[in-house]
């Protein structure tokens, strides 16, 4: 009877690797290269940012892999934070996952699916006057326009609800969707890279260094901060697999393997894609592209190219959104079991063995976030908040080695203590630079909202809930 009240381990190594890679390869690689090209204006700097971002993300994954091997429990980093810092920080991490990081990821990834669908269908939208007629102003943060691009937002919400329904009926279905769509997206990306480098329209000269570099509106400093935000968004999601630990076979072994193998696959994939984009399209033209992958394919393959890539992007983002929905809902489920979240969220469906009400709550909030902003607002906000907790999580490995020196560690991070320390320092420096850059851009009129402060506000709102949950538990 006790077994019936638990999540069941159904996911093997290949599916686990697919979830890791699939959680990262989604919307970022199709949307952010053009924005990063506009900021940096240089092929070598663009590739350099991707390499550096990939290395630092790998450092984070290596560090996380050791902790995951110690505590292979559903909830992942939420559980790790409780072991490292106690219940308050564990709750704040879980709340940040719900309020900003994962719900924002679901919203923004699904948003790109809807944007690329406009290649095939025309989605409705209101006039500019109507779009700006309803707004929310948050002091010191900026304006939010919920009616902006309403057709794209409506389809985005529909996708979130559909994938939530699929995951409602069992982790097997969610796992199979992730495996199938990750395989399809990698094949599609391999085809795009191959066609690009074989295209007679491409030129190796496009990859050569430029004599005169032109940075974005924020200057060199702002350009690098913004470009790194784009790259880190594309790499984000690598830690999602830890949330599913209770449903993975041999999690102490398979989670570290999946993190490392999945990260290496994604780093190589991203470098090849960016090189292929620039081989076909000079960086100054690439910077002006709204749908860069589709534009590159149209040049490399012809008229059918844009349709092929638009379909590939939709497949990619569909699979990534599915994996994020599946993994993230387990965090709130675990928090509820620990009496640190709403009680109904800890409900486990008696037939499907899924955290059914956690999935529904997550879908509702992600849909509200869709209405709150555009793709760039959502991604910049969640990456800023993510790196606060990434840094704290990496520092936690030093705490755990001191607290639990004799605990079994099936995997140990190589290069200890340097790799965790480098990642920790980088994370906090990046957070401070992002906050500074956001404020400068807002004051200069380059942004309608201070994305980092908006993300912080959503996290801080969780504090009253924490004291309420603690008090309720005591009563």
C-alpha positions in Angstrom: 0.0 0.0 0.0 2.9 2.3 0.8 4.3 1.8 -2.7 1.1 3.0 -4.3 1.6 6.4 -2.7 5.0 7.0 -4.3 6.2 8.2 -7.6 7.5 5.2 -9.7 10.9 5.0 -11.4 10.2 4.5 -15.1 12.9 6.6 -16.8 16.1 4.9 -18.1 19.5 6.5 -19.0 18.6 7.3 -22.7 15.4 9.0 -21.8 17.2 10.8 -19.0 19.9 12.1 -21.4 17.1 13.1 -23.8 15.4 15.1 -21.0 18.7 16.9 -20.2 19.5 17.8 -23.8 15.8 18.4 -24.7 15.4 20.8 -21.8 18.2 23.0 -23.1 17.8 22.8 -26.9 14.5 24.6 -27.3 13.8 28.2 -28.1 17.0 29.9 -27.1 19.2 28.7 -30.0 16.6 29.8 -32.5 15.8 33.2 -31.1 18.9 34.5 -29.3 21.8 34.3 -32.0 20.3 37.2 -33.9 20.0 39.3 -30.8 23.5 38.4 -29.7 24.8 39.2 -33.1 23.2 42.6 -32.9 24.9 43.2 -29.5 28.4 41.9 -30.4 28.7 42.6 -34.1 31.5 40.2 -34.5 31.7 36.5 -35.5 34.6 35.6 -33.2 33.0 37.3 -30.2 29.7 35.6 -30.8 31.4 32.2 -30.9 33.5 33.1 -27.9 30.4 33.9 -25.8 28.9 30.6 -26.7 32.1 28.7 -25.7 32.5 30.6 -22.4 28.8 30.2 -21.5 29.0 26.5 -22.3 32.1 25.9 -20.2 30.6 27.7 -17.2 27.3 25.9 -17.5 29.3 22.6 -17.7 31.1 23.6 -14.5 27.7 24.1 -12.9 26.5 20.7 -14.2 29.6 18.9 -12.9 29.1 20.5 -9.5 25.4 19.6 -9.4 26.1 16.0 -10.5 28.0 15.3 -7.2 25.2 16.7 -5.1 22.6 14.7 -7.2 24.5 11.5 -6.6 24.3 12.1 -2.8 20.6 12.9 -2.6 18.7 11.2 -5.5 15.3 12.4 -4.3 12.3 13.9 -6.1 12.6 17.7 -6.0 16.2 17.9 -6.9 17.8 21.2 -6.0 15.0 22.1 -3.7 16.1 19.1 -1.6 19.7 20.1 -1.9 19.0 23.6 -0.6 17.3 22.2 2.5 20.4 20.0 3.1 22.7 23.0 2.6 21.0 26.1 4.0 17.8 24.9 5.8 14.1 25.3 5.1 13.9 29.0 4.4 16.4 28.9 1.5 14.9 25.7 0.3 11.5 27.3 0.2 12.8 30.4 -1.6 14.4 28.3 -4.2 11.2 26.3 -4.7 9.1 29.5 -4.8 11.5 31.0 -7.3 11.1 27.9 -9.5 7.4 28.3 -9.3 7.1 32.1 -9.5 9.9 32.9 -12.0 12.3 30.3 -13.2 10.5 27.3 -14.4 7.1 28.8 -15.0 8.8 31.6 -16.9 10.7 29.0 -18.9 7.5 27.2 -19.8 5.9 30.5 -20.9 8.9 31.7 -23.0 9.6 28.4 -24.7 6.0 27.9 -25.7 5.9 31.6 -26.8 8.6 30.8 -29.4 6.5 27.8 -30.7 3.6 30.3 -31.3 5.9 32.9 -32.9 7.2 30.4 -35.4 3.7 29.0 -36.1 3.0 32.4 -37.8 5.1 31.1 -40.7 2.1 28.8 -41.5 -0.8 30.6 -40.1 -1.6 34.3 -39.4 -2.4 34.9 -35.7 -4.7 37.8 -34.8 -3.6 40.8 -32.9 -5.1 44.1 -31.7 -4.3 47.5 -33.0 -1.5 49.4 -31.3 -4.0 51.6 -29.5 -5.9 48.6 -28.0 -2.7 46.8 -27.1 -1.6 49.8 -25.0 -5.0 50.7 -23.7 -4.7 48.1 -20.8 -1.5 48.1 -18.8 0.0 47.5 -15.4 2.6 49.9 -14.0 4.8 48.6 -11.2 6.9 51.3 -9.5 10.7 51.1 -10.1 10.1 48.2 -12.5 8.1 49.5 -15.5 5.0 48.8 -17.7 3.3 45.5 -18.6 1.0 45.2 -21.5 -1.1 42.0 -21.4 -2.9 42.5 -24.7 0.3 42.9 -26.7 0.5 40.2 -29.5 -2.6 38.5 -28.2 -2.8 35.9 -30.9 0.7 34.6 -30.1 -0.1 34.7 -26.4 -3.4 32.8 -26.8 -1.8 30.0 -28.8 1.1 29.8 -26.2 -1.4 29.3 -23.4 -3.2 26.6 -25.4 0.1 24.7 -25.9 0.9 24.9 -22.1 -2.5 23.5 -21.3 -2.2 20.7 -23.9 1.2 19.5 -22.7 0.1 19.8 -19.1 -2.8 17.4 -19.9 -0.4 14.9 -21.6 1.8 14.9 -18.5 -1.3 14.5 -16.2 -1.8 11.0 -17.6 1.6 9.6 -16.6 5.3 10.2 -16.6 5.8 7.5 -19.3 3.9 9.7 -21.8 5.9 12.7 -20.9 9.2 10.8 -21.1 8.3 9.3 -24.5 7.4 12.8 -25.8 10.8 14.1 -24.6 12.7 11.2 -26.2 10.9 11.4 -29.5 11.0 15.2 -29.8 14.7 15.5 -28.7 15.6 12.9 -31.4 13.6 14.8 -34.0 15.1 18.2 -33.1 18.7 16.9 -33.2 18.1 15.3 -36.6 16.5 18.5 -37.9 19.4 20.6 -36.5 22.0 18.2 -38.1 20.2 18.6 -41.4 20.2 22.4 -41.1 23.9 22.5 -40.3 24.7 20.2 -43.2 22.7 22.1 -45.7 24.2 25.4 -44.5 27.8 24.4 -44.9 27.1 22.8 -48.3 25.2 25.9 -49.6 26.7 27.7 -52.5 25.4 30.9 -50.9 27.6 30.6 -47.9 31.1 31.9 -47.4 33.9 31.1 -44.9 34.8 34.8 -45.1 31.6 35.4 -42.9 33.4 33.7 -40.1 36.5 35.8 -40.3 37.2 38.5 -37.6 36.0 42.0 -38.5 38.3 45.0 -38.4 35.7 47.4 -37.0 33.4 46.1 -34.3 30.1 47.7 -33.6 28.5 47.0 -30.3 24.8 47.4 -29.3 23.2 50.4 -27.7 24.7 49.6 -24.2 28.3 49.8 -25.4 30.8 46.9 -25.1 30.0 46.2 -21.5 26.3 46.1 -22.0 26.7 44.1 -25.2 28.6 41.3 -23.4 26.2 41.2 -20.5 23.2 41.0 -22.8 24.9 38.4 -25.0 25.7 36.2 -22.1 22.1 36.4 -20.9 21.1 35.1 -24.3 23.6 32.3 -24.3 22.8 31.3 -20.7 19.1 31.2 -21.6 19.9 28.8 -24.4 21.8 26.6 -21.9 19.3 26.9 -19.2 17.3 23.8 -18.1 20.3 21.5 -17.5 19.3 20.9 -13.9 15.7 20.0 -14.6 16.5 16.3 -14.5 17.3 16.5 -10.8 13.6 17.2 -10.1 12.6 13.8 -11.5 15.1 11.8 -9.4 12.3 9.7 -7.8 11.2 8.5 -11.2 14.6 7.6 -12.7 16.1 4.2 -12.5 19.5 4.1 -10.5 19.4 7.9 -10.1 22.8 8.0 -8.3 24.5 6.8 -11.5 22.2 7.9 -14.3 21.7 11.5 -13.2 25.4 12.4 -13.2 25.9 10.5 -16.5 23.0 12.3 -18.1 24.1 15.7 -16.9 27.6 15.4 -18.4 26.7 13.6 -21.6 23.7 15.9 -22.2 25.8 19.1 -21.6 28.5 17.9 -24.0 25.9 17.2 -26.7 24.4 20.6 -26.4 27.7 22.6 -26.4 28.8 21.0 -29.6 25.4 21.4 -31.2 25.2 25.1 -30.3 28.7 25.9 -31.7 27.9 24.1 -35.0 24.5 25.9 -35.4 26.0 29.3 -34.8 28.9 28.7 -37.2 26.4 27.4 -39.8 24.2 30.5 -39.3 27.2 32.9 -39.9 28.5 30.8 -42.8 25.3 31.5 -44.7 24.5 35.0 -43.4 27.0 37.8 -42.6 26.7 38.8 -39.0 25.4 42.3 -39.8 22.4 40.8 -41.7 22.0 38.1 -39.1 21.6 40.8 -36.5 18.5 42.1 -38.3 16.7 38.8 -38.6 13.6 38.2 -36.6 13.5 34.4 -37.3 17.2 33.8 -38.0 17.0 30.0 -38.3 14.2 30.2 -40.9 16.0 33.0 -42.8 19.2 30.9 -42.9 17.4 27.8 -44.2 15.6 29.8 -46.9 19.0 31.0 -48.2 20.7 27.6 -47.9 17.8 25.3 -49.0 15.5 27.5 -51.0 11.8 28.2 -50.6 11.1 25.1 -48.6 13.9 25.9 -46.2 12.0 28.4 -44.1 9.1 26.1 -43.7 11.4 23.2 -42.8 13.1 25.2 -40.0 9.9 26.8 -38.7 8.5 23.2 -38.3 11.8 22.2 -36.7 11.6 25.0 -34.2 8.1 24.1 -33.4 9.1 20.5 -32.8 12.0 21.6 -30.7 10.1 24.0 -28.5 7.2 21.6 -28.1 9.5 18.9 -26.7 11.4 21.3 -24.5 8.2 22.8 -23.0 7.0 19.3 -22.4 10.2 18.3 -20.5 10.1 21.5 -18.4 6.4 21.0 -17.5 7.1 17.4 -16.5 10.1 18.1 -14.3 9.2 21.3 -12.6 5.9 20.1 -11.3 7.7 17.6 -9.0 9.3 20.4 -7.1 6.0 21.9 -5.9 4.7 18.4 -5.2 7.7 17.7 -2.9 7.4 21.1 -1.2 3.8 20.4 -0.4 4.7 17.0 1.1 7.2 18.9 3.3 4.3 21.3 4.4 6.0 24.2 2.7 3.5 24.8 -0.1 -0.3 24.7 -0.6 -1.6 21.4 0.7 -3.6 20.4 -2.4 -0.4 20.5 -4.6 0.9 17.4 -2.8 -2.0 15.3 -4.3 -0.8 12.3 -6.3 -3.2 10.9 -8.8 -4.3 7.4 -7.6 -4.4 6.0 -11.2 -1.7 7.9 -13.2 0.8 8.4 -10.3 1.4 12.0 -11.3 1.3 15.2 -9.3 -1.9 16.2 -11.0 -2.8 19.4 -9.1 0.8 20.6 -9.1 0.7 20.4 -12.9 -2.5 22.3 -13.0 -1.3 25.1 -10.7 1.9 25.4 -12.7 0.0 25.7 -16.0 -2.2 28.4 -14.5 0.7 30.6 -13.3 2.7 30.0 -16.5 -0.3 31.3 -18.5 -0.5 34.4 -16.4 3.3 35.0 -17.0 2.6 34.7 -20.8 0.2 37.6 -20.5 2.7 39.6 -18.5 5.4 40.1 -21.0 7.3 39.3 -24.2 9.8 36.5 -24.8 12.8 38.7 -24.0 11.3 40.0 -20.8 10.5 36.5 -19.6 13.9 35.1 -20.4 16.0 37.9 -19.0 14.0 37.9 -15.8 14.3 34.1 -15.2 18.0 33.9 -16.1 18.9 36.6 -13.6 17.0 34.8 -10.8 18.3 31.4 -11.9 22.0 32.5 -11.4 21.3 33.7 -7.9 20.4 30.2 -7.0 22.9 28.5 -9.3 25.7 30.4 -7.4 24.2 29.4 -4.0 23.8 25.8 -5.1 27.4 25.6 -6.3 28.7 27.1 -3.0 26.6 24.5 -1.2 29.0 21.8 -2.3 31.6 23.2 0.2 28.9 23.2 2.9 28.0 19.5 2.2 31.6 18.3 2.2 32.0 19.8 5.6 28.6 18.7 7.0 28.7 15.2 5.5 32.3 14.2 4.9 31.6 10.5 5.2 28.4 10.4 3.1 28.6 8.1 0.0 29.4 10.1 -3.2 29.0 7.8 -6.2 30.3 10.8 -8.3 32.7 13.5 -7.3 33.2 16.8 -9.2 36.6 16.8 -10.9 38.9 19.7 -10.1 37.5 20.3 -6.7 37.6 23.0 -5.2 38.4 25.1 -8.3 35.5 24.2 -10.6 32.7 24.8 -8.0 34.5 28.0 -6.8 34.9 29.4 -10.3 31.3 28.8 -11.1 30.1 30.3 -7.8 32.2 33.5 -8.3 31.1 33.8 -11.9 27.4 33.4 -11.0 27.4 36.2 -8.5 29.5 38.6 -10.6 27.1 37.9 -13.5 24.1 38.7 -11.3 25.5 42.0 -10.2 26.5 43.0 -13.7 23.0 42.1 -15.0 21.3 44.2 -12.4 23.5 47.2 -13.1 23.0 46.8 -16.9 19.2 46.5 -16.6 19.0 49.7 -14.5 21.3 51.6 -16.9 19.2 50.5 -19.9 15.9 51.4 -18.2 17.2 54.9 -17.3 18.5 55.4 -20.8 15.1 54.5 -22.3 16.3 51.3 -24.0 14.0 49.1 -22.0 10.4 49.4 -20.7 10.9 47.3 -17.7 13.8 46.4 -15.3 13.6 42.6 -15.9 15.9 41.7 -13.0 14.0 43.7 -10.4 10.7 42.2 -11.7 12.1 38.8 -11.1 13.3 39.7 -7.6 9.9 41.1 -6.8 8.2 37.8 -7.7 10.7 35.9 -5.4 10.4 38.3 -2.4 6.6 38.0 -2.6 7.1 34.4 -1.5 8.4 35.4 2.0 4.9 36.0 3.5 3.8 32.6 2.2 6.8 30.9 3.8 5.9 32.3 7.3 2.3 31.3 6.7 3.2 27.7 5.8 5.5 27.4 8.8 2.9 28.8 11.2 0.2 26.5 9.7 2.5 23.5 10.2 3.1 24.4 13.9 -0.6 24.9 14.5 
